[in-house]
Amino acid sequence: MAARKLDPWEFRFLKLIKKEADAEGWANVSAAAMPQMLKLSKELVVSEYVPSDFSPGRGRAKLTEEGKKVLDVAEWFGPPLIG
């Protein structure tokens, strides 16, 4: 992955995935947020749609090992790495 700053929305999504993750590391993603989630780098996040009659378009996302490292470093260094 080429070095670059995370966009503020990318950082927020990474933090949200980490915060909302279940025991297996998966976080539920709303149908409204799923299109944005799919735009995140595949090196940082694994995302997939979850079939559902109740809420079509829903999905789930999980940080990759690289995504966890990037988020940990970004949180340690703070805002200058974001945006």
PDB file of N, CA, C and O in Angstrom:
ATOM      1  N   MET A   1       0.845  -1.181   0.000  1.00  0.00           N
ATOM      2  CA  MET A   1       0.000   0.000   0.000  1.00  0.00           C
ATOM      3  C   MET A   1       0.889   1.242   0.000  1.00  0.00           C
ATOM      4  O   MET A   1       1.827   1.339   0.791  1.00  0.00           O
ATOM      5  N   ALA A   2       0.598   2.169  -0.869  1.00  0.00           N
ATOM      6  CA  ALA A   2       1.354   3.413  -0.943  1.00  0.00           C
ATOM      7  C   ALA A   2       1.039   4.277   0.275  1.00  0.00           C
ATOM      8  O   ALA A   2      -0.098   4.313   0.746  1.00  0.00           O
ATOM      9  N   ALA A   3       2.042   4.962   0.771  1.00  0.00           N
ATOM     10  CA  ALA A   3       1.851   5.825   1.933  1.00  0.00           C
ATOM     11  C   ALA A   3       1.009   7.033   1.547  1.00  0.00           C
ATOM     12  O   ALA A   3       1.260   7.678   0.528  1.00  0.00           O
ATOM     13  N   ARG A   4       0.015   7.332   2.364  1.00  0.00           N
ATOM     14  CA  ARG A   4      -0.838   8.491   2.157  1.00  0.00           C
ATOM     15  C   ARG A   4      -1.603   8.772   3.446  1.00  0.00           C
ATOM     16  O   ARG A   4      -1.701   7.912   4.321  1.00  0.00           O
ATOM     17  N   LYS A   5      -2.136   9.965   3.551  1.00  0.00           N
ATOM     18  CA  LYS A   5      -2.980  10.296   4.696  1.00  0.00           C
ATOM     19  C   LYS A   5      -4.362   9.709   4.490  1.00  0.00           C
ATOM     20  O   LYS A   5      -4.845   9.605   3.363  1.00  0.00           O
ATOM     21  N   LEU A   6      -4.986   9.331   5.579  1.00  0.00           N
ATOM     22  CA  LEU A   6      -6.372   8.875   5.517  1.00  0.00           C
ATOM     23  C   LEU A   6      -7.285  10.085   5.411  1.00  0.00           C
ATOM     24  O   LEU A   6      -7.042  11.113   6.044  1.00  0.00           O
ATOM     25  N   ASP A   7      -8.331   9.962   4.611  1.00  0.00           N
ATOM     26  CA  ASP A   7      -9.361  10.984   4.602  1.00  0.00           C
ATOM     27  C   ASP A   7     -10.080  10.915   5.950  1.00  0.00           C
ATOM     28  O   ASP A   7     -10.120   9.852   6.569  1.00  0.00           O
ATOM     29  N   PRO A   8     -10.646  12.026   6.415  1.00  0.00           N
ATOM     30  CA  PRO A   8     -11.357  11.985   7.691  1.00  0.00           C
ATOM     31  C   PRO A   8     -12.460  10.926   7.727  1.00  0.00           C
ATOM     32  O   PRO A   8     -12.641  10.263   8.748  1.00  0.00           O
ATOM     33  N   TRP A   9     -13.200  10.757   6.625  1.00  0.00           N
ATOM     34  CA  TRP A   9     -14.277   9.763   6.635  1.00  0.00           C
ATOM     35  C   TRP A   9     -13.703   8.352   6.690  1.00  0.00           C
ATOM     36  O   TRP A   9     -14.305   7.469   7.300  1.00  0.00           O
ATOM     37  N   GLU A  10     -12.542   8.123   6.060  1.00  0.00           N
ATOM     38  CA  GLU A  10     -11.918   6.799   6.124  1.00  0.00           C
ATOM     39  C   GLU A  10     -11.533   6.478   7.563  1.00  0.00           C
ATOM     40  O   GLU A  10     -11.783   5.376   8.051  1.00  0.00           O
ATOM     41  N   PHE A  11     -10.932   7.438   8.227  1.00  0.00           N
ATOM     42  CA  PHE A  11     -10.531   7.237   9.617  1.00  0.00           C
ATOM     43  C   PHE A  11     -11.748   6.961  10.502  1.00  0.00           C
ATOM     44  O   PHE A  11     -11.712   6.078  11.358  1.00  0.00           O
ATOM     45  N   ARG A  12     -12.823   7.721  10.289  1.00  0.00           N
ATOM     46  CA  ARG A  12     -14.041   7.501  11.087  1.00  0.00           C
ATOM     47  C   ARG A  12     -14.607   6.111  10.857  1.00  0.00           C
ATOM     48  O   ARG A  12     -15.031   5.451  11.806  1.00  0.00           O
ATOM     49  N   PHE A  13     -14.620   5.654   9.596  1.00  0.00           N
ATOM     50  CA  PHE A  13     -15.122   4.308   9.315  1.00  0.00           C
ATOM     51  C   PHE A  13     -14.246   3.248   9.971  1.00  0.00           C
ATOM     52  O   PHE A  13     -14.767   2.285  10.534  1.00  0.00           O
ATOM     53  N   LEU A  14     -12.931   3.407   9.909  1.00  0.00           N
ATOM     54  CA  LEU A  14     -12.041   2.444  10.552  1.00  0.00           C
ATOM     55  C   LEU A  14     -12.281   2.389  12.055  1.00  0.00           C
ATOM     56  O   LEU A  14     -12.353   1.310  12.643  1.00  0.00           O
ATOM     57  N   LYS A  15     -12.407   3.573  12.673  1.00  0.00           N
ATOM     58  CA  LYS A  15     -12.680   3.625  14.114  1.00  0.00           C
ATOM     59  C   LYS A  15     -14.028   2.987  14.444  1.00  0.00           C
ATOM     60  O   LYS A  15     -14.154   2.276  15.441  1.00  0.00           O
ATOM     61  N   LEU A  16     -15.018   3.237  13.619  1.00  0.00           N
ATOM     62  CA  LEU A  16     -16.347   2.680  13.853  1.00  0.00           C
ATOM     63  C   LEU A  16     -16.331   1.152  13.740  1.00  0.00           C
ATOM     64  O   LEU A  16     -16.944   0.457  14.550  1.00  0.00           O
ATOM     65  N   ILE A  17     -15.628   0.641  12.736  1.00  0.00           N
ATOM     66  CA  ILE A  17     -15.534  -0.813  12.589  1.00  0.00           C
ATOM     67  C   ILE A  17     -14.881  -1.417  13.833  1.00  0.00           C
ATOM     68  O   ILE A  17     -15.351  -2.421  14.367  1.00  0.00           O
ATOM     69  N   LYS A  18     -13.799  -0.797  14.284  1.00  0.00           N
ATOM     70  CA  LYS A  18     -13.110  -1.297  15.480  1.00  0.00           C
ATOM     71  C   LYS A  18     -14.034  -1.258  16.705  1.00  0.00           C
ATOM     72  O   LYS A  18     -14.074  -2.204  17.491  1.00  0.00           O
ATOM     73  N   LYS A  19     -14.763  -0.171  16.852  1.00  0.00           N
ATOM     74  CA  LYS A  19     -15.641   0.003  18.012  1.00  0.00           C
ATOM     75  C   LYS A  19     -16.820  -0.972  17.997  1.00  0.00           C
ATOM     76  O   LYS A  19     -17.189  -1.515  19.038  1.00  0.00           O
ATOM     77  N   GLU A  20     -17.410  -1.193  16.826  1.00  0.00           N
ATOM     78  CA  GLU A  20     -18.627  -1.991  16.716  1.00  0.00           C
ATOM     79  C   GLU A  20     -18.382  -3.478  16.439  1.00  0.00           C
ATOM     80  O   GLU A  20     -19.332  -4.255  16.342  1.00  0.00           O
ATOM     81  N   ALA A  21     -17.123  -3.870  16.312  1.00  0.00           N
ATOM     82  CA  ALA A  21     -16.802  -5.249  15.943  1.00  0.00           C
ATOM     83  C   ALA A  21     -17.263  -6.249  17.006  1.00  0.00           C
ATOM     84  O   ALA A  21     -17.168  -5.996  18.207  1.00  0.00           O
ATOM     85  N   ASP A  22     -17.767  -7.401  16.525  1.00  0.00           N
ATOM     86  CA  ASP A  22     -18.143  -8.483  17.435  1.00  0.00           C
ATOM     87  C   ASP A  22     -16.890  -9.297  17.784  1.00  0.00           C
ATOM     88  O   ASP A  22     -15.777  -8.887  17.457  1.00  0.00           O
ATOM     89  N   ALA A  23     -17.066 -10.438  18.441  1.00  0.00           N
ATOM     90  CA  ALA A  23     -15.939 -11.264  18.872  1.00  0.00           C
ATOM     91  C   ALA A  23     -15.086 -11.752  17.702  1.00  0.00           C
ATOM     92  O   ALA A  23     -13.891 -12.000  17.864  1.00  0.00           O
ATOM     93  N   GLU A  24     -15.693 -11.888  16.533  1.00  0.00           N
ATOM     94  CA  GLU A  24     -14.957 -12.347  15.352  1.00  0.00           C
ATOM     95  C   GLU A  24     -14.385 -11.187  14.542  1.00  0.00           C
ATOM     96  O   GLU A  24     -13.726 -11.402  13.525  1.00  0.00           O
ATOM     97  N   GLY A  25     -14.635  -9.960  14.991  1.00  0.00           N
ATOM     98  CA  GLY A  25     -14.087  -8.785  14.320  1.00  0.00           C
ATOM     99  C   GLY A  25     -15.004  -8.138  13.301  1.00  0.00           C
ATOM    100  O   GLY A  25     -14.632  -7.129  12.701  1.00  0.00           O
ATOM    101  N   TRP A  26     -16.202  -8.691  13.085  1.00  0.00           N
ATOM    102  CA  TRP A  26     -17.137  -8.136  12.097  1.00  0.00           C
ATOM    103  C   TRP A  26     -18.026  -7.071  12.726  1.00  0.00           C
ATOM    104  O   TRP A  26     -18.503  -7.230  13.850  1.00  0.00           O
ATOM    105  N   ALA A  27     -18.243  -5.995  11.996  1.00  0.00           N
ATOM    106  CA  ALA A  27     -19.157  -4.936  12.413  1.00  0.00           C
ATOM    107  C   ALA A  27     -20.284  -4.844  11.387  1.00  0.00           C
ATOM    108  O   ALA A  27     -20.037  -4.913  10.183  1.00  0.00           O
ATOM    109  N   ASN A  28     -21.506  -4.689  11.858  1.00  0.00           N
ATOM    110  CA  ASN A  28     -22.648  -4.518  10.962  1.00  0.00           C
ATOM    111  C   ASN A  28     -22.572  -3.141  10.304  1.00  0.00           C
ATOM    112  O   ASN A  28     -22.173  -2.157  10.928  1.00  0.00           O
ATOM    113  N   VAL A  29     -22.962  -3.095   9.041  1.00  0.00           N
ATOM    114  CA  VAL A  29     -22.933  -1.840   8.278  1.00  0.00           C
ATOM    115  C   VAL A  29     -24.331  -1.615   7.697  1.00  0.00           C
ATOM    116  O   VAL A  29     -24.906  -2.516   7.087  1.00  0.00           O
ATOM    117  N   SER A  30     -24.867  -0.422   7.887  1.00  0.00           N
ATOM    118  CA  SER A  30     -26.190  -0.104   7.378  1.00  0.00           C
ATOM    119  C   SER A  30     -26.186  -0.037   5.851  1.00  0.00           C
ATOM    120  O   SER A  30     -25.135   0.115   5.229  1.00  0.00           O
ATOM    121  N   ALA A  31     -27.347  -0.149   5.273  1.00  0.00           N
ATOM    122  CA  ALA A  31     -27.484  -0.060   3.817  1.00  0.00           C
ATOM    123  C   ALA A  31     -27.024   1.313   3.320  1.00  0.00           C
ATOM    124  O   ALA A  31     -26.458   1.422   2.232  1.00  0.00           O
ATOM    125  N   ALA A  32     -27.264   2.357   4.111  1.00  0.00           N
ATOM    126  CA  ALA A  32     -26.870   3.708   3.713  1.00  0.00           C
ATOM    127  C   ALA A  32     -25.348   3.875   3.691  1.00  0.00           C
ATOM    128  O   ALA A  32     -24.816   4.603   2.854  1.00  0.00           O
ATOM    129  N   ALA A  33     -24.653   3.206   4.604  1.00  0.00           N
ATOM    130  CA  ALA A  33     -23.199   3.346   4.698  1.00  0.00           C
ATOM    131  C   ALA A  33     -22.437   2.339   3.839  1.00  0.00           C
ATOM    132  O   ALA A  33     -21.242   2.515   3.600  1.00  0.00           O
ATOM    133  N   MET A  34     -23.100   1.302   3.379  1.00  0.00           N
ATOM    134  CA  MET A  34     -22.410   0.237   2.655  1.00  0.00           C
ATOM    135  C   MET A  34     -21.697   0.716   1.384  1.00  0.00           C
ATOM    136  O   MET A  34     -20.571   0.279   1.144  1.00  0.00           O
ATOM    137  N   PRO A  35     -22.284   1.584   0.561  1.00  0.00           N
ATOM    138  CA  PRO A  35     -21.553   2.053  -0.633  1.00  0.00           C
ATOM    139  C   PRO A  35     -20.224   2.740  -0.287  1.00  0.00           C
ATOM    140  O   PRO A  35     -19.233   2.551  -0.992  1.00  0.00           O
ATOM    141  N   GLN A  36     -20.194   3.527   0.781  1.00  0.00           N
ATOM    142  CA  GLN A  36     -18.956   4.177   1.216  1.00  0.00           C
ATOM    143  C   GLN A  36     -17.961   3.145   1.735  1.00  0.00           C
ATOM    144  O   GLN A  36     -16.758   3.243   1.493  1.00  0.00           O
ATOM    145  N   MET A  37     -18.483   2.158   2.451  1.00  0.00           N
ATOM    146  CA  MET A  37     -17.625   1.115   3.013  1.00  0.00           C
ATOM    147  C   MET A  37     -16.902   0.361   1.899  1.00  0.00           C
ATOM    148  O   MET A  37     -15.734   0.002   2.044  1.00  0.00           O
ATOM    149  N   LEU A  38     -17.591   0.123   0.798  1.00  0.00           N
ATOM    150  CA  LEU A  38     -17.003  -0.606  -0.316  1.00  0.00           C
ATOM    151  C   LEU A  38     -15.904   0.193  -1.016  1.00  0.00           C
ATOM    152  O   LEU A  38     -15.105  -0.377  -1.760  1.00  0.00           O
ATOM    153  N   LYS A  39     -15.855   1.509  -0.785  1.00  0.00           N
ATOM    154  CA  LYS A  39     -14.822   2.351  -1.381  1.00  0.00           C
ATOM    155  C   LYS A  39     -13.510   2.323  -0.600  1.00  0.00           C
ATOM    156  O   LYS A  39     -12.475   2.753  -1.107  1.00  0.00           O
ATOM    157  N   LEU A  40     -13.553   1.818   0.626  1.00  0.00           N
ATOM    158  CA  LEU A  40     -12.335   1.750   1.428  1.00  0.00           C
ATOM    159  C   LEU A  40     -11.355   0.764   0.809  1.00  0.00           C
ATOM    160  O   LEU A  40     -11.761  -0.200   0.160  1.00  0.00           O
ATOM    161  N   SER A  41     -10.088   1.004   1.006  1.00  0.00           N
ATOM    162  CA  SER A  41      -9.044   0.142   0.469  1.00  0.00           C
ATOM    163  C   SER A  41      -9.231  -1.295   0.951  1.00  0.00           C
ATOM    164  O   SER A  41      -9.465  -1.541   2.135  1.00  0.00           O
ATOM    165  N   LYS A  42      -9.126  -2.222   0.029  1.00  0.00           N
ATOM    166  CA  LYS A  42      -9.250  -3.647   0.370  1.00  0.00           C
ATOM    167  C   LYS A  42      -8.086  -4.105   1.236  1.00  0.00           C
ATOM    168  O   LYS A  42      -8.166  -5.148   1.884  1.00  0.00           O
ATOM    169  N   GLU A  43      -7.009  -3.334   1.251  1.00  0.00           N
ATOM    170  CA  GLU A  43      -5.885  -3.651   2.131  1.00  0.00           C
ATOM    171  C   GLU A  43      -6.199  -3.318   3.587  1.00  0.00           C
ATOM    172  O   GLU A  43      -5.561  -3.843   4.499  1.00  0.00           O
ATOM    173  N   LEU A  44      -7.188  -2.441   3.803  1.00  0.00           N
ATOM    174  CA  LEU A  44      -7.538  -2.018   5.158  1.00  0.00           C
ATOM    175  C   LEU A  44      -8.793  -2.689   5.696  1.00  0.00           C
ATOM    176  O   LEU A  44      -8.892  -2.962   6.892  1.00  0.00           O
ATOM    177  N   VAL A  45      -9.750  -2.955   4.812  1.00  0.00           N
ATOM    178  CA  VAL A  45     -11.066  -3.441   5.250  1.00  0.00           C
ATOM    179  C   VAL A  45     -11.586  -4.525   4.307  1.00  0.00           C
ATOM    180  O   VAL A  45     -11.473  -4.421   3.086  1.00  0.00           O
ATOM    181  N   VAL A  46     -12.151  -5.555   4.904  1.00  0.00           N
ATOM    182  CA  VAL A  46     -12.895  -6.567   4.152  1.00  0.00           C
ATOM    183  C   VAL A  46     -14.363  -6.243   4.378  1.00  0.00           C
ATOM    184  O   VAL A  46     -14.818  -6.188   5.521  1.00  0.00           O
ATOM    185  N   SER A  47     -15.105  -6.028   3.304  1.00  0.00           N
ATOM    186  CA  SER A  47     -16.539  -5.731   3.462  1.00  0.00           C
ATOM    187  C   SER A  47     -17.328  -6.589   2.483  1.00  0.00           C
ATOM    188  O   SER A  47     -16.865  -6.926   1.393  1.00  0.00           O
ATOM    189  N   GLU A  48     -18.543  -6.928   2.919  1.00  0.00           N
ATOM    190  CA  GLU A  48     -19.404  -7.768   2.086  1.00  0.00           C
ATOM    191  C   GLU A  48     -20.860  -7.502   2.425  1.00  0.00           C
ATOM    192  O   GLU A  48     -21.203  -7.115   3.541  1.00  0.00           O
ATOM    193  N   TYR A  49     -21.702  -7.722   1.429  1.00  0.00           N
ATOM    194  CA  TYR A  49     -23.140  -7.603   1.650  1.00  0.00           C
ATOM    195  C   TYR A  49     -23.640  -8.825   2.409  1.00  0.00           C
ATOM    196  O   TYR A  49     -23.116  -9.928   2.256  1.00  0.00           O
ATOM    197  N   VAL A  50     -24.662  -8.608   3.229  1.00  0.00           N
ATOM    198  CA  VAL A  50     -25.296  -9.684   3.976  1.00  0.00           C
ATOM    199  C   VAL A  50     -26.719  -9.811   3.449  1.00  0.00           C
ATOM    200  O   VAL A  50     -27.503  -8.870   3.567  1.00  0.00           O
ATOM    201  N   PRO A  51     -27.071 -10.969   2.864  1.00  0.00           N
ATOM    202  CA  PRO A  51     -28.431 -11.133   2.353  1.00  0.00           C
ATOM    203  C   PRO A  51     -29.462 -10.959   3.473  1.00  0.00           C
ATOM    204  O   PRO A  51     -29.345 -11.548   4.548  1.00  0.00           O
ATOM    205  N   SER A  52     -30.464 -10.141   3.190  1.00  0.00           N
ATOM    206  CA  SER A  52     -31.492  -9.890   4.190  1.00  0.00           C
ATOM    207  C   SER A  52     -32.761  -9.385   3.518  1.00  0.00           C
ATOM    208  O   SER A  52     -32.720  -8.430   2.742  1.00  0.00           O
ATOM    209  N   ASP A  53     -33.876 -10.018   3.813  1.00  0.00           N
ATOM    210  CA  ASP A  53     -35.167  -9.531   3.330  1.00  0.00           C
ATOM    211  C   ASP A  53     -35.616  -8.336   4.157  1.00  0.00           C
ATOM    212  O   ASP A  53     -36.315  -7.452   3.662  1.00  0.00           O
ATOM    213  N   PHE A  54     -35.210  -8.317   5.411  1.00  0.00           N
ATOM    214  CA  PHE A  54     -35.614  -7.265   6.335  1.00  0.00           C
ATOM    215  C   PHE A  54     -34.977  -5.919   5.976  1.00  0.00           C
ATOM    216  O   PHE A  54     -35.637  -4.881   6.019  1.00  0.00           O
ATOM    217  N   SER A  55     -33.691  -5.950   5.621  1.00  0.00           N
ATOM    218  CA  SER A  55     -32.980  -4.707   5.321  1.00  0.00           C
ATOM    219  C   SER A  55     -32.016  -4.928   4.157  1.00  0.00           C
ATOM    220  O   SER A  55     -30.820  -5.130   4.366  1.00  0.00           O
ATOM    221  N   PRO A  56     -32.540  -4.889   2.929  1.00  0.00           N
ATOM    222  CA  PRO A  56     -31.664  -5.108   1.780  1.00  0.00           C
ATOM    223  C   PRO A  56     -30.565  -4.058   1.680  1.00  0.00           C
ATOM    224  O   PRO A  56     -30.779  -2.884   1.981  1.00  0.00           O
ATOM    225  N   GLY A  57     -29.401  -4.494   1.257  1.00  0.00           N
ATOM    226  CA  GLY A  57     -28.284  -3.571   1.122  1.00  0.00           C
ATOM    227  C   GLY A  57     -27.380  -3.506   2.330  1.00  0.00           C
ATOM    228  O   GLY A  57     -26.328  -2.868   2.284  1.00  0.00           O
ATOM    229  N   ARG A  58     -27.776  -4.164   3.424  1.00  0.00           N
ATOM    230  CA  ARG A  58     -26.938  -4.196   4.625  1.00  0.00           C
ATOM    231  C   ARG A  58     -25.679  -5.006   4.358  1.00  0.00           C
ATOM    232  O   ARG A  58     -25.625  -5.814   3.430  1.00  0.00           O
ATOM    233  N   GLY A  59     -24.688  -4.778   5.172  1.00  0.00           N
ATOM    234  CA  GLY A  59     -23.469  -5.543   5.022  1.00  0.00           C
ATOM    235  C   GLY A  59     -22.730  -5.653   6.332  1.00  0.00           C
ATOM    236  O   GLY A  59     -23.253  -5.352   7.405  1.00  0.00           O
ATOM    237  N   ARG A  60     -21.489  -6.097   6.206  1.00  0.00           N
ATOM    238  CA  ARG A  60     -20.631  -6.172   7.374  1.00  0.00           C
ATOM    239  C   ARG A  60     -19.209  -5.888   6.918  1.00  0.00           C
ATOM    240  O   ARG A  60     -18.869  -6.053   5.746  1.00  0.00           O
ATOM    241  N   ALA A  61     -18.390  -5.459   7.861  1.00  0.00           N
ATOM    242  CA  ALA A  61     -17.020  -5.099   7.547  1.00  0.00           C
ATOM    243  C   ALA A  61     -16.099  -5.532   8.675  1.00  0.00           C
ATOM    244  O   ALA A  61     -16.495  -5.625   9.837  1.00  0.00           O
ATOM    245  N   LYS A  62     -14.866  -5.793   8.292  1.00  0.00           N
ATOM    246  CA  LYS A  62     -13.860  -6.259   9.250  1.00  0.00           C
ATOM    247  C   LYS A  62     -12.523  -5.639   8.876  1.00  0.00           C
ATOM    248  O   LYS A  62     -12.166  -5.589   7.699  1.00  0.00           O
ATOM    249  N   LEU A  63     -11.787  -5.168   9.870  1.00  0.00           N
ATOM    250  CA  LEU A  63     -10.456  -4.629   9.618  1.00  0.00           C
ATOM    251  C   LEU A  63      -9.507  -5.772   9.272  1.00  0.00           C
ATOM    252  O   LEU A  63      -9.544  -6.830   9.900  1.00  0.00           O
ATOM    253  N   THR A  64      -8.663  -5.553   8.274  1.00  0.00           N
ATOM    254  CA  THR A  64      -7.605  -6.505   7.990  1.00  0.00           C
ATOM    255  C   THR A  64      -6.482  -6.263   9.004  1.00  0.00           C
ATOM    256  O   THR A  64      -6.535  -5.297   9.765  1.00  0.00           O
ATOM    257  N   GLU A  65      -5.480  -7.124   9.017  1.00  0.00           N
ATOM    258  CA  GLU A  65      -4.338  -6.904   9.915  1.00  0.00           C
ATOM    259  C   GLU A  65      -3.672  -5.568   9.592  1.00  0.00           C
ATOM    260  O   GLU A  65      -3.266  -4.834  10.493  1.00  0.00           O
ATOM    261  N   GLU A  66      -3.563  -5.262   8.308  1.00  0.00           N
ATOM    262  CA  GLU A  66      -2.985  -3.984   7.890  1.00  0.00           C
ATOM    263  C   GLU A  66      -3.863  -2.820   8.365  1.00  0.00           C
ATOM    264  O   GLU A  66      -3.349  -1.797   8.818  1.00  0.00           O
ATOM    265  N   GLY A  67      -5.167  -2.976   8.262  1.00  0.00           N
ATOM    266  CA  GLY A  67      -6.087  -1.950   8.723  1.00  0.00           C
ATOM    267  C   GLY A  67      -5.960  -1.698  10.212  1.00  0.00           C
ATOM    268  O   GLY A  67      -6.016  -0.552  10.658  1.00  0.00           O
ATOM    269  N   LYS A  68      -5.789  -2.762  10.984  1.00  0.00           N
ATOM    270  CA  LYS A  68      -5.603  -2.621  12.433  1.00  0.00           C
ATOM    271  C   LYS A  68      -4.326  -1.857  12.738  1.00  0.00           C
ATOM    272  O   LYS A  68      -4.303  -0.992  13.613  1.00  0.00           O
ATOM    273  N   LYS A  69      -3.260  -2.183  12.008  1.00  0.00           N
ATOM    274  CA  LYS A  69      -1.979  -1.499  12.226  1.00  0.00           C
ATOM    275  C   LYS A  69      -2.082  -0.018  11.878  1.00  0.00           C
ATOM    276  O   LYS A  69      -1.611   0.836  12.630  1.00  0.00           O
ATOM    277  N   VAL A  70      -2.693   0.281  10.745  1.00  0.00           N
ATOM    278  CA  VAL A  70      -2.839   1.680  10.316  1.00  0.00           C
ATOM    279  C   VAL A  70      -3.649   2.460  11.337  1.00  0.00           C
ATOM    280  O   VAL A  70      -3.285   3.579  11.696  1.00  0.00           O
ATOM    281  N   LEU A  71      -4.743   1.880  11.807  1.00  0.00           N
ATOM    282  CA  LEU A  71      -5.586   2.569  12.788  1.00  0.00           C
ATOM    283  C   LEU A  71      -4.837   2.772  14.101  1.00  0.00           C
ATOM    284  O   LEU A  71      -4.922   3.842  14.704  1.00  0.00           O
ATOM    285  N   ASP A  72      -4.107   1.758  14.547  1.00  0.00           N
ATOM    286  CA  ASP A  72      -3.334   1.893  15.786  1.00  0.00           C
ATOM    287  C   ASP A  72      -2.301   3.006  15.683  1.00  0.00           C
ATOM    288  O   ASP A  72      -2.152   3.806  16.607  1.00  0.00           O
ATOM    289  N   VAL A  73      -1.590   3.059  14.566  1.00  0.00           N
ATOM    290  CA  VAL A  73      -0.575   4.102  14.367  1.00  0.00           C
ATOM    291  C   VAL A  73      -1.233   5.480  14.282  1.00  0.00           C
ATOM    292  O   VAL A  73      -0.761   6.436  14.896  1.00  0.00           O
ATOM    293  N   ALA A  74      -2.320   5.577  13.520  1.00  0.00           N
ATOM    294  CA  ALA A  74      -3.016   6.857  13.369  1.00  0.00           C
ATOM    295  C   ALA A  74      -3.548   7.345  14.706  1.00  0.00           C
ATOM    296  O   ALA A  74      -3.484   8.539  14.998  1.00  0.00           O
ATOM    297  N   GLU A  75      -4.071   6.440  15.519  1.00  0.00           N
ATOM    298  CA  GLU A  75      -4.575   6.848  16.837  1.00  0.00           C
ATOM    299  C   GLU A  75      -3.431   7.252  17.759  1.00  0.00           C
ATOM    300  O   GLU A  75      -3.587   8.155  18.580  1.00  0.00           O
ATOM    301  N   TRP A  76      -2.281   6.590  17.629  1.00  0.00           N
ATOM    302  CA  TRP A  76      -1.138   6.918  18.471  1.00  0.00           C
ATOM    303  C   TRP A  76      -0.572   8.287  18.114  1.00  0.00           C
ATOM    304  O   TRP A  76      -0.262   9.082  19.002  1.00  0.00           O
ATOM    305  N   PHE A  77      -0.432   8.573  16.790  1.00  0.00           N
ATOM    306  CA  PHE A  77       0.125   9.852  16.360  1.00  0.00           C
ATOM    307  C   PHE A  77      -0.882  10.984  16.458  1.00  0.00           C
ATOM    308  O   PHE A  77      -0.501  12.130  16.694  1.00  0.00           O
ATOM    309  N   GLY A  78      -2.171  10.679  16.278  1.00  0.00           N
ATOM    310  CA  GLY A  78      -3.197  11.694  16.388  1.00  0.00           C
ATOM    311  C   GLY A  78      -3.555  12.388  15.088  1.00  0.00           C
ATOM    312  O   GLY A  78      -3.179  11.920  14.014  1.00  0.00           O
ATOM    313  N   PRO A  79      -4.267  13.486  15.168  1.00  0.00           N
ATOM    314  CA  PRO A  79      -4.844  14.175  14.012  1.00  0.00           C
ATOM    315  C   PRO A  79      -3.926  14.520  12.849  1.00  0.00           C
ATOM    316  O   PRO A  79      -4.421  14.560  11.722  1.00  0.00           O
ATOM    317  N   PRO A  80      -2.628  14.774  13.022  1.00  0.00           N
ATOM    318  CA  PRO A  80      -1.836  15.132  11.833  1.00  0.00           C
ATOM    319  C   PRO A  80      -1.829  14.075  10.729  1.00  0.00           C
ATOM    320  O   PRO A  80      -1.611  14.414   9.566  1.00  0.00           O
ATOM    321  N   LEU A  81      -2.061  12.809  11.060  1.00  0.00           N
ATOM    322  CA  LEU A  81      -2.083  11.768  10.032  1.00  0.00           C
ATOM    323  C   LEU A  81      -3.421  11.669   9.337  1.00  0.00           C
ATOM    324  O   LEU A  81      -3.571  10.916   8.375  1.00  0.00           O
ATOM    325  N   ILE A  82      -4.381  12.410   9.809  1.00  0.00           N
ATOM    326  CA  ILE A  82      -5.736  12.299   9.277  1.00  0.00           C
ATOM    327  C   ILE A  82      -6.082  13.555   8.502  1.00  0.00           C
ATOM    328  O   ILE A  82      -5.854  14.673   8.964  1.00  0.00           O
ATOM    329  N   GLY A  83      -6.644  13.350   7.298  1.00  0.00           N
ATOM    330  CA  GLY A  83      -7.099  14.480   6.498  1.00  0.00           C
ATOM    331  C   GLY A  83      -5.998  15.038   5.710  1.00  0.00           C
ATOM    332  O   GLY A  83      -6.194  16.002   4.971  1.00  0.00           O
TER     333      GLY A  83
END
